[in-house]
Amino acid sequence: MTGAMTVTSGDLWRQMRAEAHHAGAADPIFGRVLVDAILAHDDLGAALSDLIGRRLGGSAATRARFTAFANEALHGEPDLVEAASRDLQAIVFRDPAIAGLLPPMLHFKGYAALQAWRVSNWLWRHDHRDAALLFQNEASNVLQVSIHPTASIGSAVYLDHATGIVIGANVVIGDDVTILQNVSIGRSSELPARSPRIGCGVYIGAGASILGDISIGDFAKIGADTVVTSDIPAGCTAVGYPTRLTNCPESAPAA
């Protein structure tokens, strides 16, 4: 894959299978893993369902249960598979250490956690709320990423390192967002208890907290360990606590 070009899930799946065949030929032992994870499946949706089941299910029975829920969601709403495809391509494009599709698909727990959330959100919207919360709980326990099923998250989203991420109820996150480890996004203790809205193309550094009824503008950057409790204009960088704005476009209001 080159540049920021986005391909369909079908084209991506063909690329992934070609990578798997090449990697399996180079390393027959690893090739056995690839047969189960990639080559045994007919399409990306089936591989994602299996991925979610393997990452969340601690036993054969629970793995089968999570896989079945995921399969129902991904085949019931094909746009979820397209979003998962864009998420995977975003990792390859943004992470200079990644040279192909297989490593993030097979090994990045942030990718698995995000796809598990997509299933939990589908379950919530289809009134399977206990199952949705089960997905959230298991992703939190096993993958250390807790995303409430009622959150709204766009596509081409990258949860980098993905340890200690908490995204609360009704949080809104746009497309092309990157979130590093130990980030909390949710309601503050102040009333009314409303959740943050994160624009497109936002970068959120490690350890940041974004709290309350606030908006983060498109392409803003939130520095590591920053605590944000007020709106951040589009294109600005927010650092520290109290929050200080830097590198704002000329059209943005001053801090």
Secondary structure per residue as TSV (DSSP state, phi and psi in degrees):
chain	resnum	aa	ss	phi	psi
A	1	M	-	360.0	140.4
A	2	T	-	-131.5	147.8
A	3	G	T	62.4	-161.4
A	4	A	T	-98.2	10.9
A	5	M	-	-61.3	135.5
A	6	T	-	-103.5	128.8
A	7	V	-	-106.3	163.0
A	8	T	-	-70.8	165.0
A	9	S	H	-62.5	-33.9
A	10	G	H	-66.0	-45.0
A	11	D	H	-65.1	-40.6
A	12	L	H	-62.7	-40.4
A	13	W	H	-62.6	-40.3
A	14	R	H	-63.9	-40.5
A	15	Q	H	-62.9	-42.0
A	16	M	H	-65.1	-41.6
A	17	R	H	-64.9	-38.4
A	18	A	H	-63.6	-42.3
A	19	E	H	-60.3	-42.2
A	20	A	H	-64.6	-42.5
A	21	H	H	-62.3	-43.3
A	22	H	H	-65.4	-46.2
A	23	A	H	-65.0	-38.8
A	24	G	H	-65.4	-36.8
A	25	A	H	-67.8	-34.6
A	26	A	H	-75.5	-29.6
A	27	D	-	-142.5	92.4
A	28	P	H	-58.9	-32.1
A	29	I	H	-66.1	-47.6
A	30	F	H	-65.5	-28.5
A	31	G	H	-59.3	-28.9
A	32	R	H	-65.5	-37.2
A	33	V	H	-64.3	-42.5
A	34	L	H	-65.8	-32.9
A	35	V	I	-60.3	-48.1
A	36	D	I	-69.5	-40.8
A	37	A	I	-84.1	-31.0
A	38	I	I	-124.8	-59.7
A	39	L	I	-71.7	-18.4
A	40	A	T	-79.4	-7.6
A	41	H	-	-106.3	153.0
A	42	D	S	-86.3	-25.0
A	43	D	S	-156.4	174.5
A	44	L	H	-64.2	-37.4
A	45	G	H	-59.3	-43.2
A	46	A	H	-66.4	-39.6
A	47	A	H	-66.3	-37.9
A	48	L	H	-66.1	-41.8
A	49	S	H	-59.6	-43.3
A	50	D	H	-65.9	-41.3
A	51	L	H	-58.2	-48.3
A	52	I	H	-62.5	-43.3
A	53	G	H	-61.3	-43.4
A	54	R	H	-68.1	-38.2
A	55	R	H	-76.7	-31.4
A	56	L	H	-98.7	-27.7
A	57	G	-	-86.8	121.9
A	58	G	S	-84.7	-19.5
A	59	S	S	-130.6	170.3
A	60	A	H	-60.2	-38.9
A	61	A	H	-68.5	-45.1
A	62	T	H	-71.4	-34.8
A	63	R	H	-59.2	-45.9
A	64	A	H	-62.7	-37.8
A	65	R	H	-66.5	-47.3
A	66	F	H	-65.1	-39.1
A	67	T	H	-62.5	-41.8
A	68	A	H	-64.9	-44.0
A	69	F	H	-59.8	-46.1
A	70	A	H	-63.3	-41.3
A	71	N	H	-62.6	-40.8
A	72	E	H	-62.4	-43.8
A	73	A	H	-67.9	-48.4
A	74	L	H	-69.3	-32.7
A	75	H	H	-84.5	-23.9
A	76	G	H	-77.2	-24.0
A	77	E	-	-139.5	86.6
A	78	P	T	-57.4	-23.3
A	79	D	H	-60.7	-25.4
A	80	L	H	-65.4	-36.2
A	81	V	H	-69.3	-39.9
A	82	E	H	-63.8	-39.3
A	83	A	H	-63.8	-41.5
A	84	A	H	-63.0	-37.1
A	85	S	H	-62.8	-44.7
A	86	R	H	-67.2	-35.5
A	87	D	H	-59.0	-44.8
A	88	L	H	-66.0	-42.3
A	89	Q	H	-65.1	-33.6
A	90	A	H	-63.0	-39.3
A	91	I	H	-63.0	-47.3
A	92	V	H	-61.4	-39.1
A	93	F	H	-72.9	-38.5
A	94	R	H	-91.3	-22.7
A	95	D	-	-100.7	109.2
A	96	P	T	-67.5	-14.5
A	97	A	T	-83.0	-7.2
A	98	I	-	-104.3	127.9
A	99	A	-	-111.8	-2.7
A	100	G	S	-158.5	-179.0
A	101	L	S	-83.9	-28.3
A	102	L	H	-64.9	-45.2
A	103	P	H	-56.6	-50.4
A	104	P	H	-67.6	-34.3
A	105	M	H	-64.3	-43.2
A	106	L	H	-87.3	-30.6
A	107	H	H	-122.7	-16.3
A	108	F	-	-87.8	111.4
A	109	K	H	-68.7	-25.2
A	110	G	H	-63.0	-38.2
A	111	Y	H	-66.5	-45.1
A	112	A	H	-62.3	-41.1
A	113	A	H	-64.8	-39.0
A	114	L	H	-67.2	-39.7
A	115	Q	H	-70.4	-34.6
A	116	A	H	-62.8	-38.8
A	117	W	H	-63.6	-40.6
A	118	R	H	-58.7	-38.5
A	119	V	H	-68.4	-43.8
A	120	S	H	-62.7	-37.2
A	121	N	H	-65.0	-40.8
A	122	W	H	-62.9	-44.0
A	123	L	H	-61.4	-42.3
A	124	W	H	-62.1	-45.0
A	125	R	H	-67.9	-19.6
A	126	H	T	-105.5	23.2
A	127	D	T	63.0	29.4
A	128	H	-	-106.1	65.7
A	129	R	H	-76.1	-33.6
A	130	D	H	-63.8	-41.7
A	131	A	H	-65.3	-39.9
A	132	A	H	-60.4	-44.5
A	133	L	H	-69.2	-30.2
A	134	L	H	-62.7	-42.8
A	135	F	H	-60.4	-46.5
A	136	Q	H	-59.4	-45.5
A	137	N	H	-63.3	-44.5
A	138	E	H	-69.9	-38.5
A	139	A	I	-63.0	-37.4
A	140	S	I	-66.5	-45.5
A	141	N	I	-68.0	-44.4
A	142	V	I	-90.4	-39.5
A	143	L	I	-107.2	-7.2
A	144	Q	S	62.2	33.3
A	145	V	E	-131.3	119.8
A	146	S	E	-116.3	111.5
A	147	I	E	-123.8	120.1
A	148	H	-	-66.2	141.1
A	149	P	T	-59.2	-23.4
A	150	T	T	-86.4	-2.1
A	151	A	-	-63.9	159.7
A	152	S	E	-123.2	120.1
A	153	I	E	-130.4	133.2
A	154	G	-	-75.4	-157.8
A	155	S	S	-113.9	175.3
A	156	A	S	55.9	41.0
A	157	V	-	-100.2	137.9
A	158	Y	E	-123.6	114.7
A	159	L	E	-95.4	96.5
A	160	D	-	-85.4	127.9
A	161	H	S	71.3	-43.4
A	162	A	-	54.5	52.2
A	163	T	S	-125.0	129.3
A	164	G	S	75.5	24.7
A	165	I	E	-88.7	130.0
A	166	V	E	-128.1	122.3
A	167	I	E	-124.4	115.9
A	168	G	-	-84.2	-177.4
A	169	A	T	-61.7	136.8
A	170	N	T	66.9	9.9
A	171	V	-	-64.3	141.8
A	172	V	E	-116.2	126.7
A	173	I	E	-129.0	129.0
A	174	G	-	-81.8	-169.9
A	175	D	T	-75.4	158.9
A	176	D	T	61.0	33.3
A	177	V	-	-95.7	140.1
A	178	T	E	-114.9	129.1
A	179	I	E	-127.2	123.4
A	180	L	-	-90.2	-175.2
A	181	Q	S	-70.0	156.5
A	182	N	S	59.0	37.1
A	183	V	-	-99.7	137.0
A	184	S	E	-119.6	128.4
A	185	I	E	-130.3	117.0
A	186	G	E	-177.4	-169.0
A	187	R	-	-74.1	151.3
A	188	S	-	-92.9	179.4
A	189	S	S	-79.5	-10.0
A	190	E	S	-79.5	150.3
A	191	L	S	-101.7	146.0
A	192	P	S	-71.7	145.5
A	193	A	-	-83.6	83.2
A	194	R	-	-110.1	162.6
A	195	S	-	-105.8	158.0
A	196	P	-	-67.5	157.6
A	197	R	E	-123.9	118.9
A	198	I	E	-105.5	125.7
A	199	G	-	-75.0	-171.6
A	200	C	T	-82.4	148.1
A	201	G	T	70.8	17.3
A	202	V	-	-81.0	143.8
A	203	Y	E	-114.7	126.6
A	204	I	E	-119.5	113.6
A	205	G	-	-74.9	168.2
A	206	A	T	-60.9	137.0
A	207	G	T	78.7	3.8
A	208	A	-	-73.6	150.8
A	209	S	E	-125.6	129.8
A	210	I	E	-124.1	113.6
A	211	L	E	-132.2	135.1
A	212	G	S	100.5	-171.9
A	213	D	S	-82.4	74.0
A	214	I	-	-134.6	165.2
A	215	S	E	-122.6	136.4
A	216	I	E	-109.3	117.4
A	217	G	-	-68.9	161.7
A	218	D	T	-54.6	138.8
A	219	F	T	62.9	17.9
A	220	A	-	-72.9	160.0
A	221	K	E	-125.0	134.1
A	222	I	E	-111.8	118.4
A	223	G	-	-70.1	163.5
A	224	A	T	-58.5	136.5
A	225	D	T	64.2	13.2
A	226	T	-	-74.4	140.4
A	227	V	E	-109.8	116.1
A	228	V	E	-110.8	120.7
A	229	T	-	-128.4	10.4
A	230	S	S	-142.3	165.1
A	231	D	-	-58.4	144.6
A	232	I	B	-117.2	121.4
A	233	P	-	-65.4	156.9
A	234	A	T	-56.9	137.2
A	235	G	T	81.6	-7.0
A	236	C	-	-85.6	158.8
A	237	T	E	-108.2	128.5
A	238	A	E	-108.7	132.2
A	239	V	E	-137.3	151.2
A	240	G	T	76.6	-175.7
A	241	Y	T	-151.1	117.8
A	242	P	T	-60.3	150.7
A	243	T	T	-65.8	134.4
A	244	R	E	-119.7	136.8
A	245	L	E	-97.7	137.2
A	246	T	E	-136.1	165.5
A	247	N	S	54.4	33.6
A	248	C	-	-76.5	145.2
A	249	P	-	-59.8	156.2
A	250	E	T	-59.5	-27.7
A	251	S	T	-80.0	-12.1
A	252	A	S	-80.5	146.3
A	253	P	-	-66.4	150.1
A	254	A	-	-72.8	153.9
A	255	A	-	-70.6	360.0
